[in-house]
Structures are given as structure tokens and as C-alpha cells.
Amino acid sequence: MNVATTAQQTTSKHTYRPGFVWDAHACLPLDPNTPIDLLDKYVAGNVDYVCVNVGMDMNTIPHILRVIAAFRAKIAAHPDKYMQIEKFDDLAIAKSKGLLGVGFDLEGSVMLQDMPDMVPVFAKLGVKQIHFAYNRNNSVAGGCHDVDMPLTDLGRDMVKSVNANGMIMDCSHTGRQSTLDIMAVSSKPVVFSHANPKTLGGHERCVDDDLIRACADTGGVIGICGFQRFIKSPNVPGVPDMIRHIDYAVKLVGVDHVGIGLDTMPSVPGTTDFPDGVDRAYYWPAQRGYGPGAGSAAVFDPRKLPALAGGLITAGYSTDDVDKIMGENFMRVAKESW
Ligand SMILES: [Zn+2]
């Protein structure tokens, strides 16, 4: 690894195509009517695999199942563009056919209904990654915007079930002590699929250096998020913003433990994430900078990922290192987890 130059000196004029591009977390409107061609931005960004959210702690199970059914059907209806990823070997098949591989993730554990046996059920529906708490505490684990609490006894059984049933264990949105407990209990690498270093991002949703080190110690990966509020950019996050966060994490834990998890969240008129209602102020507290008037929620555009890869080369990273950051690191975790 050679990180000789700083992010300020980089340029996005040059692009580079890594061996495999992995975006560890994306949101689509959680609505059966969501147009699946929103994923074409990932195709345009040369992404090979994207993990799409299909439900959070505040979504009901009937709603989550409708979303999963609709997304699966729409992916299957476009075999010329997309491929549902069920197992590790599917990644290479999708890549060889020039298709965008799509897996699902869950943000929270309320939908598991306090049953570790629910994990394999969702795994069979295409859920490849899960974190246990969405900002707020629940019966399994603590959330990052709530009173800090340890992983519960039920949570320990949930980690074992995630490890045993082929999902990547994620700790985005999770509280500090629960994160450390999950990382101590898990027999597989634990990731932050979409999070930013707190030293740079400042926000409570970001993760401090100790948590990033603990993640790396499991063999895990921190997926750098492109969300403006957490990347702390005055403008729509661009290549230099992403490189600033990647550089920080690489210097802290090494190039084997950093990846990409942009967390794009397009809004589509006529669709809703919450047909059954939600207390937004509870899950996104105004005192944590959420809500009306809190500023733009712009996200790094996945179509700029080739420019990000090129920018990393310009910044002094080797092509081997860029390949790791842009996809191979998360792929390594998937190989161990799925
Ligand atoms: Zn999230």
C-alpha cells in the first residue's frame, strides 16, 4: 500500500475498473411499486454486486414480505440486467454474464420476532446481511441513538443463528456496547456495511476508532457510506470526500478492512417506505440532526464509482489495493459467511 498523496490532490478525471465492485448497502423505496430500474445507476457505475435493503425495525412483517416478493419478481423479470444472488458462487456467474448481482439486507431484528429460527427463513428469501438494531434499542441489541446497552442473551443466540445460516453479520446503526459484544460473540467476520469514521463524520451514527479496530480484528470491513450527513461534506459528496474517509480507515486498520457501502436512497413520487405508519421522530431524533430543516440528504452517486476507483489510483493506491477496497474485501467476508 502506498498512500503517499492526499485526497486534495486527487482527480476524478481518470477512471479505473476494479476486478469486482461491491456496494454493501443501498436503499430503494420499500414499496412493491418501486421501479427496479433504479438499480441501473449501479449498472452504469460498473457495480457487480449491490446489497439492497428490504426492511427495517419499524416495518411490519407483512410489508417486508410484500417488498421481498416484489423485488424478487422484478429482478427475475430482467434476466438481461440483474441476477438474484442466493449463494457465493452466484457472484462469479453474474459477473461472467455481465449482470448486476443483487442481494438483500435487513436493518434491525424486530422482524425476527425474538426467534433465532427466523434467520434461516429470511436467508431463504435472499437476505444476505443483517444488523440487529435500527438506531433504537430492542429485545436483541442496542441502537446507536439510544441508551447504550449490552447484547442480550437472545442477541447472542441471534448472532449464532446468523453465523450458522449464511448471512453477513453487520453492526451499522447498532449501539456501541452491543457492537463490541456482537464482535466478541461472532465466529465469522463482522462488518459495518455502511458507516463512517466518527473522527471525520462527527455524527452519533458514525463509528469511533475503537469500533473500527474491533471490526478489523474480526476480519471484517467498514463500508464507507456516501451519505452527506455522515461524511460531513458541505456539498453533494464527491470523490475527494469518499477518499478522505477511505484514507482515514485504511491508515487506522489497513487496506484489507475497508470497503464501500454508499447507502443511496432515491425517493420516488407515489411510493412510501411506511404504509403502516412510523414515528419518524423516534427512529430519527431531531436532536441527532434528523428531520425537516436538517439539511440535504444527498448521497455519493454510484455512477461515480469508476471515478472513485481512478481517484484512489491517483492518490497513490496500487491497483491491488483499489481492488480490495472496491469489492474484494467484502467478497472475502461473504465467502466466509455465506
Ligand atoms: Zn442504514
Boltz pocket constraint, residues with backbone or C-beta under 6 A from the ligand:
constraints:
  - pocket:
      binder: B
      contacts: [[A, 107], [A, 172], [A, 173], [A, 194], [A, 263]]
      max_distance: 6.0
